[in-house]
Amino acid sequence: MLRTLAILLTLITGTPAMACQLALVLAVDVSGSVDAREFRIQMDGLAEALRDGIVIDALISQEAMVTVIQWTGSSRQRQTIPWTPVRSGDDADALAEAVATNKRVWRNFSTAIGEALSASEAALLQVPHCARRVIDVSGDGISNEGPEPATRHAALAEMGVTVNALAIETDETDLTGWFYENLITGEGAFVITANGFEDYPAQIRRKLQRETTRQLSGLPQCDHTGFSCDHIIKK
């Protein structure tokens, strides 16, 4: 379906679709459990991760398209940075600066991860020419409003989308395990754990390095801050 849309885009505009190899949605949690300081840690950490040399080289080599979605409770998801092509160091720097200065659009609402996936899915329809499609979800809590994330898995599989996650552990919930069982999907999908918001910058850098530099194959995986658990089979 996406390839057909790309062909139609070429026929309508007369311009061949660009050779985008990666469309990356960065879905950032701005729910009520995230205070102003923690939001700033997320955006600054994400911006620095996008300035990482490994990440920049990977994005440029794949002519990547990147967008940011802020998400919280039901009906509150917004694409706050539009699809941005990364084809040079200047492009990457401009994207990082846009992330660092991206203003928060909501606060004090619930956690609707299923709707965050729906918003990401809709955004991906805007870039049908990209060969690989990845949704990068970060959050500090389980879904407590709206449809469950698993209800979107079939549609995402139809589009060939991989959903990876960064679990920001702040209590005894075992959010990493919940994300593994309920959120991630697609070939090579994985979870990385941040032990609190202070650990977020280091882990989002690792996560972006991992999902931009190679397309993983095989079974979904999780990664507890450096301790691989790839042997776990999702039933």
Phi, psi and omega in degrees: 000313180295323178296321178298317178298322179296319178296316179298321178301319179296317181294321184288314186271339184078005181246125180299142176297141181290158186276057179289124178261348182212125169249121187239119175262122176259103185260112190252130180285121174235033181289177185297339179283352181258111180277179186299318179296318181291324174298317180296321177300317180297310186290320178293320179295319178294319179298316179295323177297324178286347175266357179296135184301320180296316180294315180301312181300319181294317180295317180295315183297332180262006183046051189291154169245132184230140176221158178240133175239126170268135183222149176210240185282185183304133179067017180233076174223133183218137175281095188273341170234118183293171178304126184236120178285140177242102182234006179201167175299323178296321177299315181297318180294320179294321178296314180300319179294321178297321178294314183299330183256007181293122184276145179291136183256342177219162170203160174066033175237177187281194186237100183249081186288327177300319179288330174298321177293320178298318179295321178293320178300315179297320179297321181295335177294343179281347182232062185292345183277354182277133187287321182240137185234124183229134172252124181252103182259129171239144181192167182241015180200163179283161179293131180228015179204147178076186182295150177292148180304324183298338179292344179264354187297320182296315180295321179293322177297321178300326180273353182074032184267139172255134176248117173253163184218151171241114181268118177267100185281121180234356180208203184264019186291334192061060181297326178303313179296321180294316177299320179298316184280332192239341189248305188291150180197158178101168183297125177072015182299145183213162174241137171243143182258134168250126179276078183090170183293330180297334180272352185301312183304317180294321185281327177291329175295313178301318183295314180294322176301317184291315186275345178265332187275338179205149176268112183288152178236164176096209188279156174304152185226162170228160185217104182273081177049054174101347179259105185291141173229045182296343183284346180290127180259129178280120184280000000 
